[in-house]
Amino acid sequence: MKAPDYTISDLAYYGGLMAGFITTYLVIQAALPTWSNLMRLAVSGIVGLVFGFATLKVYESTMKPPN
């Protein structure tokens, strides 16, 4: 059985995605309890995607060789 071809870049992206999603969802749940679950998921998903992309770019910038 062959292992999946995951990279450290995948870990950086998905780690940032999950951290951003979970943190945003919990903050919205505490600060805005009247929001529906669908709104919480939508906003958390968008923030998670942005945070995942940002962590990937930060990781990639640290891995580039100096000029």
C-alpha positions in Angstrom: 0.0 0.0 0.0 1.5 3.3 -1.1 1.3 6.3 1.2 -0.4 9.5 0.0 1.9 12.2 -1.4 1.3 14.8 1.2 3.9 17.6 1.6 4.8 20.1 4.3 3.0 22.7 2.1 -0.2 20.7 2.5 0.3 20.7 6.3 0.8 24.4 6.4 -2.3 25.1 4.3 -4.6 22.7 6.1 -3.3 23.6 9.5 -4.0 27.3 8.9 -7.4 26.4 7.4 -8.5 24.4 10.4 -7.0 26.9 12.9 -8.8 29.8 11.2 -12.0 28.0 10.8 -12.3 26.7 14.4 -11.1 29.9 16.0 -13.5 32.0 14.0 -16.5 29.7 14.6 -15.9 29.8 18.4 -15.4 33.5 18.5 -18.6 34.1 16.5 -20.5 31.6 18.7 -19.5 33.5 21.8 -19.8 37.1 20.5 -22.9 36.7 18.3 -25.1 34.0 19.7 -28.1 35.1 17.6 -26.4 34.2 14.3 -27.6 31.0 12.7 -25.3 28.0 12.4 -25.2 28.4 8.6 -24.0 31.9 8.9 -21.3 30.9 11.4 -20.1 28.1 9.0 -20.1 30.4 6.0 -18.1 33.1 7.7 -15.7 30.7 9.3 -15.2 28.9 6.0 -14.2 32.1 4.3 -11.9 33.1 7.1 -10.4 29.6 7.2 -9.6 29.7 3.5 -7.9 33.0 3.7 -5.9 32.0 6.8 -4.9 28.8 5.2 -3.7 30.6 2.0 -1.8 33.1 4.2 0.0 30.4 6.2 0.9 28.6 3.0 2.4 31.8 1.5 4.3 32.5 4.8 5.7 28.9 4.7 6.6 29.2 1.0 8.4 32.5 1.6 10.5 31.0 4.4 11.5 28.1 2.1 12.8 30.2 -0.8 16.6 30.3 -1.1 18.2 33.7 -0.6 19.0 35.7 -3.8 
